[in-house]
Amino acid sequence: MQPPPSPPSNRFLYRLRFEKTGSARFYSHLDMMRLFEHGLRRADFPLSLSAGFNPRPRVTFLSALPLGVESVDEWVEIELTEALEAGEFMTRLPGQFPEGVRIKEAAA
């Protein structure tokens, strides 16, 4: 039996500011996790994965909103395996999310 793969030594952390308004306010925290995971995969970002039996992308929301609450200033941290310009998030992600979820800012 092979040992599990070691996590990549190069990890690059990015922080995105986004808003969740309109009908998107009815997305639960788990729905938002899935939205970001799928959007980042569709935009072909080199996601850093957790170690273990079921590796998941390293995406962390800094706070979880209750269901039905709108917000115009939410933060999510995303860990990648390659260094990218923060502007890449602003150009590649907007078409990946439904109406009501909008990326406002990205920083390394």
C-alpha positions in Angstrom: 0.0 0.0 0.0 1.3 3.4 -1.0 1.6 6.2 1.6 -0.7 9.2 0.9 0.9 11.9 -1.3 2.6 14.7 0.7 1.0 18.1 0.4 2.7 20.5 -2.0 5.5 22.6 -0.4 4.5 25.7 -2.4 1.2 27.1 -1.1 0.0 30.6 -2.2 -2.8 32.2 -0.2 -5.3 34.6 -1.8 -8.1 36.5 -0.1 -11.2 37.5 -2.1 -13.9 40.0 -1.1 -17.3 39.2 -2.5 -20.9 40.0 -2.1 -24.0 37.8 -1.8 -27.2 39.7 -2.6 -30.6 39.2 -4.1 -31.8 35.6 -4.5 -28.3 34.4 -3.7 -29.0 35.3 0.0 -30.8 31.9 0.1 -27.6 30.0 -0.6 -26.5 28.2 2.6 -22.9 28.0 3.7 -22.5 24.6 2.2 -24.0 25.9 -1.1 -21.4 28.7 -1.1 -18.6 26.2 -0.5 -19.7 24.2 -3.5 -20.2 27.3 -5.7 -16.7 28.5 -5.1 -15.2 25.0 -5.5 -16.9 24.5 -8.8 -16.3 28.0 -10.0 -12.6 27.8 -9.2 -12.3 24.4 -11.0 -14.2 25.6 -14.1 -11.8 28.7 -14.2 -8.9 26.2 -14.1 -7.2 27.5 -11.0 -4.4 25.3 -9.5 -6.1 24.5 -6.2 -4.2 23.2 -3.2 -6.0 20.1 -1.9 -6.2 18.9 1.7 -4.5 15.6 2.5 -6.4 12.5 3.5 -8.9 10.0 2.1 -11.1 12.6 0.5 -9.0 15.6 -0.6 -10.9 18.9 -0.8 -9.8 22.2 -2.1 -8.5 24.6 0.6 -11.2 27.2 0.5 -12.0 28.9 3.8 -14.8 31.4 4.4 -13.9 33.9 7.2 -17.5 33.9 8.5 -20.6 31.9 7.8 -23.7 33.9 7.1 -27.1 32.7 8.3 -29.5 31.6 5.6 -31.5 34.5 4.1 -29.0 37.3 5.0 -27.4 39.5 2.4 -23.9 40.8 2.6 -21.8 43.2 0.5 -18.5 42.5 2.4 -17.7 38.8 2.8 -14.2 37.3 2.6 -12.9 33.9 1.4 -9.4 32.6 1.5 -8.2 30.3 -1.3 -5.0 28.4 -1.4 -3.3 27.6 -4.7 -0.2 25.6 -5.7 1.1 28.2 -8.1 1.6 31.9 -7.7 -0.7 34.0 -9.8 -1.4 37.7 -10.1 -4.4 38.7 -7.9 -6.0 40.2 -11.0 -6.4 36.7 -12.4 -9.3 36.2 -10.0 -11.0 39.3 -11.3 -10.8 38.3 -14.9 -11.4 34.6 -14.7 -14.1 34.2 -12.0 -17.0 36.7 -12.9 -18.7 34.3 -15.4 -18.5 31.3 -13.0 -21.0 32.4 -10.4 -24.8 32.9 -10.5 -26.4 36.3 -10.3 -26.1 37.8 -6.8 -22.6 36.4 -6.1 -19.9 38.9 -7.3 -16.2 39.1 -6.6 -15.3 42.7 -5.6 -11.6 42.5 -4.8 -8.7 40.0 -4.8 -5.4 40.2 -2.9 -2.4 38.0 -2.4 
